[in-house]
Amino acid sequence: MEHKLKNGRGMIFVGGAPRSGTTLMQRVMSAHDDVFAGPEFDFIPSIVVGLRDSMLRSIRSGRINAIVDEDTVDKAIQNFVCTMFEERLTKSGKSFFCEKTPANATVFPELEKIFPDARHIMMVRDPRDIVNSMKTVRERFLAKGEKPPRFTRSIAASVQIINEYYGSGLIAAEKSDKVLLVYYEDLVSNPEREIRRVCDHAGLSYQSGMLDIEDKVLADSDLGGEHFYSYESLRQPIQTSGVVSKTFLLSAEDVALVERFTTEIAALDRYELQPQSPTLPEKLKWYASVLRKIMPFRKQLKPKWAS
């Protein structure tokens, strides 16, 4: 039986650094009548990088090449993923499947080999706003005495994951016309123009209802709990409040660290980061921040009198 999603036709993969607007894009796609866009599937990067890469290494080393070749592995992974996605697609009565997991940004080239007809969207946002949003998430976890995600634990942790995801996703966008760059700031300031671009890229007809995401709810939405997104925030319209937020938590020193240590990539030139060499005090603060990322979490992070 031929898969509806054979070779990735009708598949849209959204990626980008955490807190870069990937959920906003997923909400926009979910508002299209012909698109199923549910919560993060999570497993695409691990299937691609974990299972596929491991098998390809075994083939190239001669370990299993008498049993299977690389094309067969890619076809088997394609069938595996399509089988899972198509069941939900059939039940929903939709024709397009949009899967959003931030780490998709790290595997766009591999996804293109497995799903040659799929389309990809790479979300980009000012790194300073991303780190600020990550710090907001961290504060929500700490307020409940819970362990925050590793990428939120320090400025260094946040910048490192931005560099990893941008380094992969933005380079992929430079090399392939199947990866569309969408800037968060453009999406919130001129949503119709940007959504039309996304529809053209994905092979969808534009629908004006995609602007009215406050009227839609992501299918079976569970986006990591209230620490990441409140119930109310997932029912907000497209708005510009995330651009240099009113609740900006970063100090001037924090902003300097983000600017100094974010990898220089042409696609980020619009943000006019200040990439000059860090000073000695900035280097020391950076390394202290790295240590905070790897230190064991302790519920009581500071004495009560310091609150």
N, C-alpha and C positions, 0 to 999 in steps of 0.2 A: 504494500500500500504506500502510495506517495504521500509524503507529509505536506500539509498545507503550508508549513513554514520552511519547506525544503530550501536549502542553501541560504536560509536566513531571510527570505523574502517576507516582508511584513514584520520583521523584527527590528526594534529600535533599542539600542543600549545607551543608557545615560551614565556618565561618570564625571568625576571631578573631586577635588579635595573635599573632605567633610566640611559642611557649613558653607559651601560655595554656591548654593542655589539648586542643587540636584533635586531636592524635594519640591521646590517651587516648580521646576520643570516637569516633574512627575505629576504634580497636581494639574498643570496646564494640559499635559497629554491626556490625563484621565478625563478631562472635560470634553474631549472629542468623542462623538457618538460611536466611532468605529475603532476605538483604541481601548484595550484592556491595560490599565496601568495600576498595578496593586502595590503593596509594600515591597521593600527590598527582598529579593530572593536570596541574596548573600553569597551563594555558592558558585557563581560563574567564575570569579577569579581563582578560587581554589580548585575547581574542576580543570580550568585551563592551565594554571601555573603548577598546581600540584600533580594531578593525575596525568594530564597530557604531557607535560614536560618530563615527568619521570619516565613515562613510557617511551617518549622519543629518545631520551638518553639511553635507555636499554636497547632500543633498536640500533642506534648508531654505534653502540659498543659491541654489537654482535650478539647480545644476550638473548633477545627474543625475535630477531629479524627473520628467523626461519618460520615463525608463526604469524607474524603480522608486520605490515609496513606502515609508513607514516600516513599515507593517504587513507588507509583503512582505519587507523586510529582517529583521524579527524572526522571521517564519515560516521564512525561509531559514536563519537562525542556529540556530533550534530544530531544524530537520531535520538540519542539519550535525552538531550535538552529539549528537542522539539516534541518528543512524546509527552514530557511533563507539561510544557507550556500549552500544547494544543488542546489538552483536556480542559484546561481553564478557559481557553479561547472559545472552544465549542460551547461550553456551558454559559458563557457570557454573551454569546451571539456576536462577538466582535471579529474583525479581520486582522488587526494589528496588535502585536504584543510589545509593550514597552517595559523594559526591565531596568530599574534604577538601583545601582549599588555604587557608591562613590569609587570603590576600588576597581570598577570596570575600566577606569582611566589608565590603569597600569597594564592592561592586557588588550588594548584596541588592535594592535597588529596581529596578535594571535587570533582574536575574534574574527578578524577579516579573513584569515585563512580558513577557519572552520565554517564561517557563515559569510561567504563572499557577496551575497546580495543584501546583507543587513546594513543598516545605517547607524551611525554613532553620533552622540552629542556630548561634547566636552564643555562643561560649565567652568567659567573663569570669574573670579571675584578678587577685589583688592585684598592682598594678603593681610593687611592690617585689620580689615573688617572681619576676615575669616578668624584670625587669632582672637580678636575681641569676642566673637561669637563662641569660640571654643572655651574662652575663659568664663563666659556666661554659663555654659553647660557645666563646667567644673564647679562653679559656685553652687549650682543647684544640687549637684551630688553631695558636696561637702555640707550643705545646709541640712541634709538628712543623715549625715554621718556615714555616707556610703562612699565606696571606692570609685573615683572618677576614671573614665577611660584614659588609657595611657597617653593618647595624643593631646589630651587637655591638661596634663599635669604641670606643664611649664611652657614658657615661651619657646624654648628649644624643641620640646616635643612637638609643639604645634607647627613650628616652621619646618621641622624635618619631614613631617608627613606632607606638608604643602609641596616641598621640594621634590619629594618622591612622586607624588601624583601629577604635579605639573610637569616634572621632567619627562615622565612617560607620555602623558596625554597630549601635551602641547607639541612634542616632537612628532607624535603620531599624526596630529592634525596638519603639520607642515608637509608630511610625506604622502598623505592620502586625502582625496577629496570625499571619502566616505565618512570622515570625521569632521563634524561641523563645530566650530567654536561659537559659543554663545556667552557673551559677557553679562553677568548678573545685573550690572548697572544699566546696560542697554535694555534688558528685558523688563526691568521695573520702570524705566523712564519712557520707553516707547514699545509697550508690549505688543501692539498689533503688528508693527513692522517685524519684530523679532519672531513672533509666532508664525507669521507668514513665511519667514525664512526657514523655520524649522519644518513647517508643513511641506514646503517645496523640496527640502532635502530628504524628507522621509517618504515622499510620494503620497502625501495626504492632501485632501481638499481642505482649505481653510474654513473654519467654522467660527462665527463671531462669539459663540458660547464659550470658546476657550479663554475668553477674557474674563468670564464671570466665574472664576474658580470658587468664590465663596458659596456658590449654590451647589457645589459638588463635594462629594466625600470620596477620598481614595478607597478603592475596593478593599474591604476587610482590613482597613488601615490599622497598623500597629507599627509605629515608626521609632520604637526604642523607648517608649514610655514618656512620661511628662517631663523628664529631665531634658529631653531633646526638643520636644514640641508639645506645647499645651494643647488641650482640646480646642481652645479658642483660636490659637494661632493657625491651626489647620483649617479654619473656616474664615480666615481673613482674605480680603481681596488682594490683588497684586498691588503692592505699595512700595514706596521708596524709603521706608523707615530703616531698612537694613544697610543703607549707605551712610557710613559714618554715623552710627546709631546714637540716639540721644542718651543711651545708657552705655556710653563708651567707657570701658573699664581699664584700658591700657594707660599706663603712665607714659610720659615723654621718653623715659629710658626704655620702656618696653617697645614703643614704636620704633625707636632707633635700632633695637636688636632685630626686629622683624625686617626692617629695611636693609640692614647691613648683611644679614645672613640668608635672605631669600635669594635663590639662584637667579642670576641674570639671564632672562629669556626675552627675546624680542616681543613676544606676545604680551608681556607685562609692562612694556615701555610706557603705555598710556597712564600708568599709575604713578610715574615719576618717583619711584622709590629712592632712596639715596644710597646707592650701593658702594660708596667709598669704603676703603679699608677700615675695619673697626679699630677703635682705640684700645689701649691696654685695659682700662676699666671695663669697656664693653666686652672684651674677650673673657675677662674674669667672670663677669656676670653671666655670660653665655655658658661657660663651663659649669658654673654653679647651677644654672638652669638645666643643663644636661643631667647633672647628678640628681636633681629633684625628679626627673623623669623616671630614673631607674631605682630610686629608693623605695623600700617597702612602704606600703600605705599604712598609716596609723590613724585610727578614728579621731583621737584627740590630737589635732595638728598644732594647737596653740592653747595656752592656759586660758581659763575662762576670763581672767582679769584683763586679757589682751583683746577680748572681743569688742 
